[in-house]
Amino acid sequence: MNQQEEIIRDIDVQSVMTRSSLPVGGYSVNPYVGCPHACKYCYASFMKRFTGHTEPWGAFLDVKHWKPIANPHRFDRERIVIGSVTDGYNPFEEHFQRTRHLLEELRGTTAEILICTKSDLVLRDLDLLREFPRVTVSWSVNTLDEAFRADMDRAVSIERRLEAMRRIYEAGIRTVCFVSPIFPGITDPKAIIERVREFADLVWLENLNLRGSFKATILAYIREKHSELVPLYEEIYNRRRTDYWQALEQEMAAYAAANGLPYRVNDLPYGRSEKGHPVVVNYFYHEKIRLNNRSSER
């Protein structure tokens, strides 16, 4: 376990279960506060203001300890989202095992487990995951370029994520490739889909949102590493032009149709997909793009 220079502390909490405000609903569960992956585009970095930490996001980790879950069966058929604002399978989970402890507490219930991760450590808990009737594991993959990935986060390599996705899929568990955030001119959604289509049930597409404090960091990175894209990013993020996202929507809808892939808009369909034909979900969150054209969902 590479602990780098993170500041780690234990904290006691009354409960680890929080009613979710996410579109997927259910309960949001984060066994840790902070995330060592230190993604430069992390929308959850705003959480730092509630932690009392002065260190940069990614440089600290609070390990949660909670009272035993009373009556776990009250979560029967409830969706439990693990990792909504911090990766429950960050490298320190190998030692602290708070996510595994949570799964052990929920064992025997019919809770629907949805895990969001950038790690392959989830493979460790395959024994527990097999005991739940409905499980989905989602990996964030927004590039196939390891150099760009390394510039953006400290998580495991893309190849390790994809191998974990394949193994979880082959174990009979539903998998999602979360193509997020899509960096204009850098992320190639079609190439990613082609790479994962044989072992992903769903591919979820979400655009890069630069409303957070990390906007300056990302734009500085683009100027340094992809100067040819500066005019495009100026158009999208400073002039608020939506042309790029509208064109990408049309391109992805056409690609899905040409390849026999089910296409949805702003939806989270459940179930396994036909092998090689994952459902593609357009989940763009741009303020001027409207997702109310339900005719494209069928």
Buried (B, 14 or more C-beta within 10 A) or exposed (E): EEEEEBEBEEEEEEEBBEEBEBEBBBBBBBBBBBBBBBBBBBBBBBBBEEBEBEEEBBBBBBBBBBEEBEEBEEBBEBBBBBBBBBBBBBBBBEEBBBBBBBBEBBEEBEBBBBBBBBBBBBBBBBEBBEBBEBBBBBBBBBBBBEEBBEEBBBBBEBEBBBBBBBBBBEBEBBBBBBBBBBBBBBBBBBEBBEBBBEBBBBBBBBBBBBEBEBBEBBBEBBEEEBEEBEEBBEBBBEEEBBEBBBEBBEEBBEBBEEBEBBBBBBBBEEEEBEEEBBBBBBBBBBEEBEBEEEEBBE
